[in-house]
């Protein structure tokens, strides 16, 4: 009979594990607040076609209408476009970039960290030097150069941000694997004849997912911020509405139409705050050293 992973057996032994996690999570009020922000953003992105009162690209003669104007709750921009519609549709781009870039970083980081921590020696030394090289390069500057030279399509933005965000996860996973590979359950897996790949990804990985999830949530926030920063400098995808692009359009009208910059900026700040609060709360709920009682 094939040996089950420790995580699978734990799930069977503790069917209410998710309930226990939620009980611990909801004790963190800031974490619940952050989760509410994230859920609201997700709903806004998914329901954008039904929630947006106007086409985000539709121009009109109603330029620079202030907030609370009839038909335009958050006002209009220099081309008469509805600001609220732009923010609602822009949430799709920010969340898409955030989640896919974080997923890309997780795949690369987990692979590099697992191989480095499990095998050690020369393999570990080489992979960690490569990781350190990526860490010392300013991400924003490198992303700026890559997008400026190769274009600013949405797929390219996701790939660039993901490729530049994996070192932190790699170092975290490496540390976890260094401590877990010497534990008895790994020795037992070797005795049963399991290969290195199966031990790394079927046995050890399920036991180190909690800190990876925490780091991934923080990476989502950083990816959203980086995409918005590129958009602010005019290097975002011009074919999709984005919060950074709205800030770029607002630069010349800061005194004339303050709402063009304030509302997209507030959306970015709330998104980043929400994912950071969720990450902190997940860390507190899953880290035994941070639990009370």
C-alpha positions in Angstrom: 0.0 0.0 0.0 1.4 3.4 -1.0 2.4 5.5 2.0 0.3 8.6 2.5 2.0 11.9 3.1 2.0 13.4 6.5 -0.3 16.2 5.4 -2.9 13.8 4.0 -2.9 11.7 7.2 -3.2 14.9 9.3 -6.2 16.1 7.2 -7.9 12.7 7.8 -7.2 12.8 11.5 -8.3 16.4 12.0 -11.4 17.0 9.8 -12.1 20.3 11.6 -8.6 21.7 10.9 -10.0 24.5 8.7 -12.5 25.4 11.5 -9.6 25.6 14.0 -7.7 27.8 11.6 -10.6 30.1 11.1 -11.2 30.4 14.8 -7.6 31.5 15.3 -7.7 33.8 12.3 -10.9 35.7 13.2 -9.4 36.6 16.6 -7.2 39.0 14.7 -9.6 41.9 14.0 -7.2 43.6 11.6 -6.9 40.3 9.7 -10.7 40.1 9.4 -10.7 43.7 8.1 -8.0 42.8 5.6 -9.9 39.8 4.4 -13.0 41.9 4.0 -11.0 44.3 1.7 -9.6 41.4 -0.3 -13.1 39.8 -0.7 -14.6 43.1 -1.8 -11.8 43.6 -4.4 -12.4 40.1 -5.7 -16.1 40.6 -6.0 -15.5 44.0 -7.7 -13.2 42.4 -10.2 -15.5 39.5 -11.0 -18.6 41.6 -11.2 -17.1 44.6 -13.0 -19.3 44.3 -16.1 -22.4 44.6 -13.9 -21.1 47.0 -11.2 -19.5 49.6 -13.4 -22.0 52.3 -14.3 -20.2 53.2 -17.5 -17.7 51.9 -20.0 -14.3 52.8 -18.6 -13.1 53.9 -22.0 -16.3 55.9 -23.0 -15.4 59.6 -23.4 -17.9 62.5 -23.2 -18.1 66.2 -23.0 -18.6 66.1 -19.2 -14.9 66.7 -18.4 -13.6 67.3 -14.9 -17.0 66.7 -13.2 -16.4 66.6 -9.4 -17.4 63.7 -7.2 -21.1 63.3 -6.4 -22.1 64.7 -9.8 -25.3 63.2 -11.2 -24.4 59.9 -12.9 -20.7 60.1 -11.8 -20.3 59.2 -8.2 -16.5 59.8 -8.2 -16.4 62.4 -11.0 -14.9 62.3 -14.4 -11.4 62.7 -15.8 -9.9 65.0 -18.5 -11.6 63.0 -21.3 -15.0 62.7 -19.6 -14.5 59.1 -18.5 -16.1 57.9 -15.3 -13.6 57.5 -12.5 -15.6 54.9 -10.6 -15.9 52.7 -13.7 -12.1 53.0 -14.2 -11.4 51.9 -10.6 -13.8 49.0 -10.8 -12.4 47.6 -14.0 -8.9 48.4 -12.9 -9.3 46.0 -9.9 -9.4 43.2 -12.5 -5.9 44.1 -13.8 -4.4 44.6 -10.4 -5.7 41.3 -9.0 -4.8 39.4 -12.1 -1.3 40.7 -12.1 -1.0 40.2 -8.3 -2.2 36.6 -8.2 -0.5 35.4 -11.4 2.8 37.1 -10.7 2.8 35.7 -7.1 2.0 32.2 -8.5 4.9 32.5 -11.0 7.2 33.5 -8.1 5.9 30.6 -6.0 6.6 28.0 -8.7 10.1 29.3 -9.3 10.9 29.9 -5.6 9.6 26.6 -4.4 11.5 24.7 -7.1 14.8 26.5 -6.4 14.4 26.5 -2.6 13.4 22.8 -2.4 16.3 21.6 -4.6 18.8 23.8 -2.8 17.7 22.9 0.7 17.2 19.2 0.0 20.5 18.4 -1.8 22.7 21.0 -0.2 26.4 21.1 -1.0 27.5 22.5 -4.3 23.9 22.6 -5.6 22.9 24.7 -2.7 25.9 27.1 -3.1 25.2 27.7 -6.8 21.5 28.2 -6.5 21.9 30.6 -3.5 24.4 32.7 -5.3 21.9 33.1 -8.2 19.2 33.9 -5.7 21.4 36.6 -4.0 22.1 38.1 -7.5 18.4 38.5 -8.1 17.9 39.9 -4.6 20.5 42.7 -4.9 19.1 44.0 -8.2 16.5 46.7 -7.6 13.3 45.0 -8.8 11.5 48.2 -9.9 14.5 49.5 -11.8 15.0 46.1 -13.6 11.3 45.8 -14.3 11.3 49.4 -15.7 14.1 48.5 -18.1 12.6 45.2 -19.2 9.2 46.7 -19.9 10.7 49.8 -21.6 12.7 47.6 -24.0 10.4 44.7 -24.6 6.9 46.2 -24.4 4.2 46.5 -21.7 1.7 43.8 -22.5 -0.2 42.4 -19.6 1.4 39.0 -20.0 4.9 40.5 -20.1 4.1 42.5 -16.9 3.0 39.3 -15.1 6.1 37.4 -16.2 8.6 40.2 -15.4 7.1 40.8 -11.9 6.9 37.0 -11.2 10.5 36.4 -12.3 11.8 39.2 -10.1 9.8 38.2 -7.0 10.9 34.6 -6.4 14.2 35.0 -4.3 12.4 35.6 -1.0 10.3 32.5 -1.4 13.3 30.4 -2.5 15.3 31.4 0.7 12.3 30.7 2.9 11.7 27.3 1.3 15.4 26.4 1.5 15.4 27.1 5.2 12.4 24.9 5.8 13.8 22.1 3.8 17.1 22.2 5.6 15.3 21.7 8.9 12.8 19.1 7.7 15.0 16.8 5.6 16.6 15.5 8.8 13.3 14.7 10.5 12.3 11.0 11.1 9.4 11.1 8.7 11.8 11.9 5.8 14.1 9.1 6.9 11.1 6.8 6.9 10.2 7.8 3.4 13.7 7.0 2.2 13.6 3.6 3.9 10.3 2.9 2.0 12.2 3.6 -1.2 10.7 6.9 -2.2 12.6 8.9 -4.8 14.0 12.4 -4.0 11.4 14.2 -6.1 8.5 12.5 -4.3 10.0 13.1 -0.9 10.6 16.8 -1.7 7.2 17.6 -3.2 4.8 14.9 -1.7 6.3 14.6 1.9 8.2 17.8 2.8 6.3 20.4 0.8 2.8 19.9 2.4 4.5 20.4 5.8 6.0 23.8 4.9 3.1 25.4 3.1 2.0 27.7 5.9 4.9 30.2 5.7 4.8 29.9 1.9 1.2 31.1 1.9 2.1 34.0 4.1 4.9 35.1 1.8 2.7 34.6 -1.3 0.1 37.0 0.2 2.7 39.6 0.7 4.0 39.0 -2.8 0.6 39.7 -4.2 0.6 43.1 -2.5 4.0 43.9 -3.8 3.1 42.8 -7.3 0.0 45.1 -7.3 2.2 48.0 -6.1 4.9 47.3 -8.7 2.3 47.1 -11.6 0.7 50.4 -10.4 4.2 52.0 -10.3 4.9 50.9 -13.8 1.5 52.2 -14.9 2.2 55.5 -13.2 5.3 55.9 -15.4 3.3 55.1 -18.5 4.6 51.6 -18.9 1.5 49.7 -18.1 -0.7 47.9 -20.7 -2.5 50.7 -22.6 -5.2 48.2 -23.7 -6.7 47.6 -20.3 -7.8 50.1 -17.6 -5.5 50.1 -14.6 -5.1 52.1 -11.4 -1.5 53.0 -12.3 -2.6 54.2 -15.7 -5.3 56.4 -14.1 -2.6 58.0 -11.9 -0.4 58.6 -15.0 -3.3 60.4 -16.6 -3.9 62.5 -13.4 -0.4 63.9 -13.2 -1.1 67.0 -15.2 -4.4 67.8 -13.4 -3.5 67.5 -9.7 -4.7 71.0 -8.9 -7.6 71.0 -11.3 -9.1 67.6 -10.6 -7.8 66.1 -7.3 -10.2 63.2 -7.5 -8.4 61.8 -10.6 -5.4 60.8 -8.4 -6.9 60.4 -4.9 -9.4 57.6 -5.7 -7.1 55.4 -7.7 -4.3 56.0 -5.1 -6.7 55.0 -2.3 -7.7 51.8 -4.2 -4.0 50.8 -4.5 -3.4 51.6 -0.8 -6.4 49.6 0.3 -5.5 46.6 -1.9 -1.9 46.5 -0.5 -3.1 47.0 3.0 -5.7 44.2 2.7 -3.2 41.6 1.5 -0.6 42.6 4.1 -3.1 42.3 6.9 -4.3 38.9 5.6 -0.7 37.7 5.5 0.0 38.8 9.0 -3.2 37.2 10.3 -2.4 33.9 8.5 1.1 33.9 10.0 -0.3 34.5 13.5 -2.9 31.7 13.0 -0.5 29.1 11.8 2.7 30.0 13.8 2.6 28.3 17.2 5.0 30.9 18.6 2.6 33.7 17.9 -0.6 32.1 19.3 -2.0 33.1 22.6 -3.3 30.2 24.7 
